[in-house]
Amino acid sequence: MPVFLKEFFKRNGTGMGSLMLGLVLFWTIGLIILPQLSMLDFSFRPNLPPPEVGGPKDVYTLENYKYLVFGPEGGSQNYNAVDLKVFFRTLVAAVCVTIFNLILCYPIAYYLAQNKGNHIRIFALMLIIPYWINEILRAFALRIIFGETGVLNNALVGLGIFDTPFDFIRNDIALYAGLGYAYILLMIFPIYNVIESLDRNQIEAARDMGASWAKIHQRVVIPYAKPGISSGCTMVFMLSAGALAAPQILGGPSSLWFTQLIYQQFNDNSDWPQGAAYAVVLLVTCILLVLAVMRLFKVNMGDIGK
């Protein structure tokens, strides 16, 4: 038995340790790895009627992946311009949402971590309480707020800022705001957990040496908080790229999300192999982008798990 397992069972006991290990293995293998392998297998198969599944025509093929790049055979274009545009726009939008969340959440996390008292507990509770409500209900609430007759437009028109209601839905402002709001806690608390352990004496020493607040954050706080920033950005990016409820509810007619194309392939077209191929491409691309950014900023996988 490996040393780390001996230590694990010694610390938790044989019964509890076996239960915890079994649950982790069930979660990892049964609910993550096996479904993804099934999806990968589907992505290489042709879309056949049920009676022909497993027959001579049911052989592995790359046609589902070729369709994403080149579109249907005999099409008027050399490339599948519509789906590729949606794919890249989804990735760019997910990056923008991640950057927006980081800019918004870093000061909040720093304030929560570096201050104590009842008002901090109340502030943290106010951040958490809205997330007791289902994500879909929150998205519909935001649609009402950002609607042409919603609270925000009524306030802006009433104040004379706009003469007529502004279409936040069609201009994707509601969508990006909704995605940013949906995952705000996933950015705040990883950063908060790291900054909370930062010795305040380091900040005080930097202040005594005449460093500005900008320099303190650049040279002291942000390098120390890198594990939390990495973890938060990874979760927000992956979930934003894979979001479905918010784009369906808050997206305008021209803001099609790549996950909506996947949904259409599975449910509207009943083309599970094509939907699986699209899902695999999105998953692999997101993982490669995260790994590339981690390498660029010299972040280890261990930092993500802290």
N, C-alpha and C positions, 0 to 999 in steps of 0.2 A: 504494500500500500504506500502511495506517495506520502512524503512527510507532511505536506499541507493538509491532506485528508486526515492523517493521524491527529494533527493539532486541532482540526475542525471538530472531529468526534470527541476529542478530549475536552474541548471547551464547551460543547453543546450536549454531550451525552450521546449514546448510541441511538436511542429511540428518536429523540428530537432531531439529532443530526441526520438520521436516515430520512425522516419525514421532510425536512427542509431540502435536502439534496434531491429527493424524489420529486418534490414540487418544482424545484428549479429546472430539473431535467425535463419534466413534463411540459413546463412552460416553454423552454427553449427548443426542445426537439419536436414536441407534439403540436405546439401552437405557432411556431415561427419557422423552423427549418423544413419540416415535412410539407406544410402548405406551400412554401416557396419552391421547393423541389417539384411539387405537383404542378404549380404554375409554370415552371420552366419546361416541364415535360409537355404540357398543353401547348406551349408557344411554338413547338417544333412540329406539331401535327396539323393535318389539313382539317378544314371544317366539313365534316361528313354527316349525313343523316344517321340517327342512332342505329339502324340496322346494319350500316356499313362500318361502324366503329369496330376495330379489331380485325377487319378484313384485309384483302390484298392492297386496297387503296390507302389503308391507314399506315403510312410510312412517314418517317421523319423528313421534314422539308424546311427550307429557309424562306418560303414564300411569304409567311406572315411578317418577317422582318423586312423583306424586300418591298412589301406593300407600303410600309411606313416611309421608306426612302423614295421609291419610284412610283407609288400609286398603282392603280389597276392597269393590267395589260391593255394596250391599245388606247390609253388615255391621251388627251390632247397635250399634256405637259410631260416633260422629261422627268420631273420630280413631283413628289406629293407635297406641293407647296402649302396647301391648307394645313395638313396635319403637322408638318415640320415647323411651320410658323407658330402654331399653337404650342408645340413642344418647347421651342426656344423661348417663346414669350412667357410660358409658365416658369421656366427656370430663372429667367431674368426677374420676373415679378417676385419669386420666392427669395432671391438674393436681396431685392429692394426691401421687402418686408422684414427680412432678418436685420439689415442695416438700420432700418427705422426703429425696430424694437431695441436694438443695442443702444442706439443714441438716446432713446426714451428711458430705458430701464436702468442703464448704468448709474445715472445720478440718484434714482430712487433706491437702488440696491445699496449704494454707498451711504446714503442718508440713513436708511434703516440699520445698516451694520455699525455705523459710527456714532449712533445716538441711542440712549436708553431712556426708559420712562414709560408711563402709561399711554402717552400720546402715540408712541411708536407702536405699541400693541394695538391700539385702536386703528391706526393707519394700516397696519398689516391686515387686520381683520376686515377693514373696508375693501382691501384689494382681493381678499379671498371670497367674501360672501357672494358676489355676483356669479362666481363659478360654481355655486351650488345649483344654479339653474342650467338646464340642458343647453348644449351648444346650439342646437337648431332653434330653440326659443330665443336665445340671445341674438342669433342672426336675424330672425324676424323682427325683433325689437329694434335692431339697428336699421333694418329696412324701413321701418315706420319713422324712425328719427331722421333718416336721410332722404325720405321720400319728398316728392314735389309739394305735398301738403303736410309734410312732417314738421316736427318741432323746430329743427334747425333752420329750415327754409322760412318758416313763419317768423322766427326771430330775426333772421337776416333781412327779410323784406320789411319787417316792422321797424327795424333800426335804420332803414334807408340804404343799407349797403348794396342790396340788389333791388332792381326795379321789378323783376320777375323771378319766380323760383328757379334756382339752379338745379340742373339734373345731375345730382351726385352719383346716381346709379349708372347712367349711361357713360359717364366720364370715369368710371372705375374707382372713384374716391371712396365710395362706400365699401367696395370689395377690399381694397387695401387696408382701410381702417378696420374692417371686420376681421381680417386675417391677423393684423397686428394685435388687436384686442384679444383675439381668441387664444393667443399663445404668450401673452405678456408675462404670466406667472412663470412659465418655463424659462424665461430669460432672467427674471428678477431673482428668483431664489437660488439658482446655482451661483450667480455672482455674489449674492448676499452671503451665502454660506462660506465662501472663500474670504471675502473682505472682513467678515466678522472675526476671523482668526488673525487678522493682521495686527501686529503690535503697534499701538498708537504712538509709542515712543519713536518709531521710525518716521512717522509723519511730523512729530514735534521736532525731531532732530533736523529734518529737512527744512522746516520753517525757521528754526534758530540759525541755520546757515544761510538764510536769505532767499530760499527757493520760493518761487511763486506757486500758486495752487495748480496752475497748468503744468509746471515742471514736476511737482510732487506726484500728480496723477500719471504723468508720462514716464517718470523714472522709478516711482515706488509702487503706486497702487495698481496700475494696469498690468505691469509685469507680474506682480504677485497674484492678481486676479485672473491671469490667463487661463488656468484650468476651468474656472467658472464661466468665463466668457466663451471658451471653446465649447463647453457642454451646452450652454444656452443657445449659442448660434447653431450648433448641429441640430438640436431638437427643433428649433423654430424653422430652420430651412427645410428639413426633411418633412415636417408636418405641413408646412405651407405648400410645398411642391405636391404633396399627396392629398391636399384638402379637397373635399367634394361638397360638403354642405354649404359652406360660405360662398363658393363660386356659383352654386346652383341658385341660392337665394339672393345674394347681393350683387351678382355679376350682371352687367348690361348685355345687350344683344351682340356686341362685338368683343366681349371679354371671355370667350370660350377657354376653359381650363383643360389641360391635357387629361386630367382624371375624368372629366366629363366625356371625352372621346372614349376612354376605357369603359366607362359606364354604358355608353351607347353600344359599344361592340358586344358587351356581355348581355345586356338586357333588351335593347331595341333590335339589334341585328341578330341576336342569338349566335354570335360568332365568338365562342369562347377561346379558340386558339389565337385569333387576332387580338382580342382583348388581353389575353395572357402575354402575348409578345409585346404589346404596348406597355403593359405593367412592368415587365422585366426590363425593358429599355429605360423606363423612368427610374426604376429602383437602382439599376447598375450605374446610370449616369449620375444620380444624386450621390451615391457612395463614392464614385471616382472624384467628383467635385469636392466633396468633404475631405477626402484623403489628400487631394492636391493642395487645398487651402491649408490643411494641417501641416503639410510638408513645407509650404511657403512660409508659414509663421512659426515653424519649428515647434510644433505641438505634438506630443506623444499621445498614443492611444490611452496610456495610463492616465494622462491629464483629463481626458474626456470622462473617464470613469470615476474621478475623484468626487 
